[in-house]
Amino acid sequence: MPAYRTRAERFDDLVLDAVERLERRWTRQLDGTEFAVEDVPPSNPAPWEHGGVPLGRYFPADSGLPARIVVYRRPVESRATDAGDLADLVRDVVVEQVAHLLGRAPEDVDPGYGDAH
């Protein structure tokens, strides 16, 4: 029986691939950072978010909790036109959130940022 992967599991794999790619370059800076996937963002936007549904969020370390980056599966999937576009969009969302964590431009975090669009 062939291994069947759900859409959510395939999405998780895309996020993991994007994270692993960045961890090779930013090992020390990302040490201890948690990465997660949630289906949709909570209904209350962060104070800095204006308009639109966020595709991901960075939560700084706080009160003994590690820094955390969350990618929101359904909003990302709704913006992708096909499987290749989805992989590129996931990578860009992860890069953008890591850039926020590091206080750098996305292009500095991953020189290939935005190339596929």
C-alpha positions as a Markdown table, in Angstrom:
| # | Residue | x | y | z |
|---|---|---|---|---|
| 1 | Met | 0.0 | 0.0 | 0.0 |
| 2 | Pro | 1.6 | 3.3 | -1.0 |
| 3 | Ala | 2.3 | 5.9 | 1.6 |
| 4 | Tyr | -0.5 | 8.5 | 1.5 |
| 5 | Arg | 0.3 | 12.0 | 2.7 |
| 6 | Thr | -2.5 | 14.4 | 3.5 |
| 7 | Arg | -2.4 | 18.0 | 2.2 |
| 8 | Ala | -1.6 | 19.2 | 5.8 |
| 9 | Glu | 1.3 | 16.7 | 6.0 |
| 10 | Arg | 2.7 | 17.8 | 2.7 |
| 11 | Phe | 2.4 | 21.4 | 3.8 |
| 12 | Asp | 4.3 | 20.6 | 7.0 |
| 13 | Asp | 7.0 | 19.0 | 4.9 |
| 14 | Leu | 7.3 | 22.2 | 2.8 |
| 15 | Val | 7.8 | 24.3 | 6.0 |
| 16 | Leu | 10.3 | 21.8 | 7.4 |
| 17 | Asp | 12.3 | 22.0 | 4.1 |
| 18 | Ala | 12.3 | 25.8 | 4.3 |
| 19 | Val | 13.4 | 25.8 | 7.9 |
| 20 | Glu | 16.2 | 23.2 | 7.3 |
| 21 | Arg | 17.5 | 25.3 | 4.4 |
| 22 | Leu | 17.7 | 28.4 | 6.7 |
| 23 | Glu | 19.1 | 26.5 | 9.6 |
| 24 | Arg | 22.2 | 25.6 | 7.6 |
| 25 | Arg | 23.0 | 29.3 | 7.2 |
| 26 | Trp | 21.7 | 30.6 | 10.5 |
| 27 | Thr | 22.3 | 27.7 | 12.9 |
| 28 | Arg | 23.4 | 29.7 | 15.9 |
| 29 | Gln | 20.8 | 32.5 | 15.5 |
| 30 | Leu | 17.9 | 30.1 | 15.1 |
| 31 | Asp | 19.0 | 27.7 | 17.9 |
| 32 | Gly | 16.0 | 27.2 | 20.2 |
| 33 | Thr | 13.5 | 28.8 | 17.9 |
| 34 | Glu | 10.3 | 26.8 | 17.5 |
| 35 | Phe | 8.6 | 26.5 | 14.1 |
| 36 | Ala | 4.9 | 25.5 | 13.9 |
| 37 | Val | 2.1 | 25.3 | 11.4 |
| 38 | Glu | -1.5 | 26.3 | 12.3 |
| 39 | Asp | -4.5 | 26.1 | 10.0 |
| 40 | Val | -5.6 | 29.7 | 10.4 |
| 41 | Pro | -4.4 | 32.7 | 12.5 |
| 42 | Pro | -6.3 | 33.7 | 15.6 |
| 43 | Ser | -9.0 | 36.3 | 14.8 |
| 44 | Asn | -7.2 | 39.0 | 16.8 |
| 45 | Pro | -4.5 | 40.6 | 14.7 |
| 46 | Ala | -1.2 | 41.6 | 16.2 |
| 47 | Pro | -0.8 | 45.4 | 16.8 |
| 48 | Trp | 1.5 | 45.8 | 13.8 |
| 49 | Glu | -0.7 | 43.9 | 11.3 |
| 50 | His | -2.9 | 46.0 | 9.1 |
| 51 | Gly | -5.4 | 44.6 | 6.7 |
| 52 | Gly | -5.4 | 41.2 | 5.2 |
| 53 | Val | -5.0 | 37.8 | 6.7 |
| 54 | Pro | -1.4 | 37.1 | 7.9 |
| 55 | Leu | 0.5 | 34.2 | 6.3 |
| 56 | Gly | 2.8 | 33.8 | 9.2 |
| 57 | Arg | 3.8 | 35.4 | 12.5 |
| 58 | Tyr | 6.9 | 35.7 | 14.6 |
| 59 | Phe | 6.4 | 35.6 | 18.4 |
| 60 | Pro | 9.5 | 36.8 | 20.3 |
| 61 | Ala | 10.8 | 34.8 | 23.3 |
| 62 | Asp | 8.8 | 35.8 | 26.4 |
| 63 | Ser | 8.5 | 34.7 | 30.0 |
| 64 | Gly | 10.7 | 31.6 | 29.5 |
| 65 | Leu | 9.1 | 30.6 | 26.3 |
| 66 | Pro | 11.3 | 30.3 | 23.2 |
| 67 | Ala | 10.9 | 32.5 | 20.1 |
| 68 | Arg | 8.3 | 30.9 | 17.8 |
| 69 | Ile | 7.5 | 31.3 | 14.1 |
| 70 | Val | 4.1 | 30.1 | 12.9 |
| 71 | Val | 3.0 | 29.6 | 9.3 |
| 72 | Tyr | -0.7 | 29.6 | 8.6 |
| 73 | Arg | -1.5 | 26.8 | 6.2 |
| 74 | Arg | -4.9 | 27.8 | 4.8 |
| 75 | Pro | -4.2 | 31.4 | 4.0 |
| 76 | Val | -0.9 | 30.3 | 2.3 |
| 77 | Glu | -2.6 | 27.6 | 0.3 |
| 78 | Ser | -5.4 | 29.9 | -0.8 |
| 79 | Arg | -2.8 | 32.2 | -2.4 |
| 80 | Ala | -0.8 | 29.5 | -4.3 |
| 81 | Thr | -1.7 | 28.7 | -7.9 |
| 82 | Asp | -0.1 | 25.3 | -8.0 |
| 83 | Ala | 2.3 | 22.9 | -6.0 |
| 84 | Gly | 5.4 | 24.7 | -7.2 |
| 85 | Asp | 4.0 | 28.1 | -6.3 |
| 86 | Leu | 3.0 | 26.8 | -2.9 |
| 87 | Ala | 6.5 | 25.6 | -2.1 |
| 88 | Asp | 7.9 | 29.0 | -3.2 |
| 89 | Leu | 5.3 | 30.9 | -1.1 |
| 90 | Val | 6.0 | 28.7 | 2.0 |
| 91 | Arg | 9.7 | 29.4 | 1.6 |
| 92 | Asp | 9.2 | 33.1 | 1.3 |
| 93 | Val | 6.8 | 33.3 | 4.4 |
| 94 | Val | 9.4 | 31.4 | 6.5 |
| 95 | Val | 12.2 | 33.7 | 5.2 |
| 96 | Glu | 10.1 | 36.8 | 6.0 |
| 97 | Gln | 9.4 | 35.6 | 9.6 |
| 98 | Val | 13.1 | 34.6 | 10.2 |
| 99 | Ala | 14.1 | 38.0 | 8.8 |
| 100 | His | 11.8 | 39.6 | 11.4 |
| 101 | Leu | 13.3 | 37.5 | 14.1 |
| 102 | Leu | 16.9 | 38.4 | 13.1 |
| 103 | Gly | 16.1 | 42.1 | 12.4 |
| 104 | Arg | 17.4 | 41.8 | 8.8 |
| 105 | Ala | 16.0 | 42.1 | 5.3 |
| 106 | Pro | 14.6 | 38.9 | 3.8 |
| 107 | Glu | 17.1 | 39.2 | 0.9 |
| 108 | Asp | 19.9 | 39.1 | 3.6 |
| 109 | Val | 18.4 | 36.0 | 5.2 |
| 110 | Asp | 18.0 | 34.1 | 1.9 |
| 111 | Pro | 19.6 | 35.6 | -1.2 |
| 112 | Gly | 17.0 | 33.6 | -3.3 |
| 113 | Tyr | 14.1 | 35.3 | -1.5 |
| 114 | Gly | 11.3 | 36.2 | -4.0 |
| 115 | Asp | 13.2 | 34.8 | -7.0 |
| 116 | Ala | 10.4 | 32.4 | -8.0 |
| 117 | His | 7.7 | 35.1 | -8.2 |
